């Protein structure tokens, strides 16, 4: 089976997000000060070939924990979409 994994990686809420603060400052300069609490993260899309959804989920979880996310500073979540 083939799946598409949609992975979202965000900084932990308790940590400072310098990129988010920079974007928030830019929004204020554009007279968009009503857009606040900006957090900047990553969205990763990857194709996974696996025997079943559980195996695909295990592969994505391993990839996130070992490569894609720094779990000390970031949290991740993902969804799997079967395409065949």
Helices and strands as residue ranges (DSSP letters): E 2-11, H 18-29, E 42-49, H 53-63, I 64-68, E 74-82
